[in-house]
């Protein structure tokens, strides 16, 4: 394996590990471990009573974060592909 291929693989693995860390912190950390502290904050959408922030992270926030991470990963991989000259046509 060439040096450039090894660097590309390292960059890819770093990106995946970073995305997994963010996903873990949001889903497990905010949705389970910190739920009591986050529940002291309420989100009020359009004056409809609102939701506790810990509940929101457990039910919605982790899903939104996961979808955002998918788009971030695709964007970042495209730039890595261009940097290493392996982009698709």
N, C-alpha and C positions, 0 to 999 in steps of 0.2 A: 504494500500500500504506500502510495506516495506521501510526501510530507504535506502537500496541499489537501489531500483527501483526509489525512489524520486531523488537520486543523479544522476542516469542514465538519467532520464528525464530532470533534470536541465542542465546536460552537453549537451544533445541533443538540447535543446532550446537555450543555449548559442551559440552553433555552428551554428544553423540556423540563429539566429539574427546577428551573425558576418558575415556570408555569405551574408545576405540581405543588411547589411550596406555597404560591399564592392561593391556589385552589384549596389546599389543606387548611391554611390559616383562616380563610373565609368560611369554608364549610364546617370544619371541625372546631376551629378556634372560636369564631363568632357565633356559630350556630349551636354549639354545645358547651364549650368551656366557659365562655364569657357571656352566656345568655342572661344570667341574672343581672350583671352589671349593665348590659345593653338594654335590658327591659325597663330600666329607669328612664330611658329616652323614648318618646313617642313620635311616630311619623303621622302627620295629619294631612291626608290627601283631600283637598277640596272641602275641608271642614266636615268630613264625614266620620268624625270620632277617632280615627287614626288606629295605628297598630303599634305594639311594642317593637322596638328595633331588634331585639333578640329573636322574637318570633318571626319578624320579617326576614332576617338573615337566614334563619333555618328553613323557611318556606319559599322565599323568592330570591333573596339576595345571592345565595350560593348558585342558583340556576343562572341568574343574570351574569354573575361573575364568570361562570363556566363558559357561557356563550361568548362573552367579551374576550376571554382567553383564547377561544378558538379563532376568532378574527385576528387577535394580536399575533398568535402563532403563525397563521397563514401570511400575514403581512411581513412579519420578521423573517420567516423562512424564504419568502420571495427576495428580500434584500440580501440574505445570506447566499442564496443561489446566484444572484447577480454578482456579488462580491467574489465568489469562488468560480464563476464562469460555468455553472451547471444549470442555468435557468432553462425553463421549457419554452418552446416556441409558441 
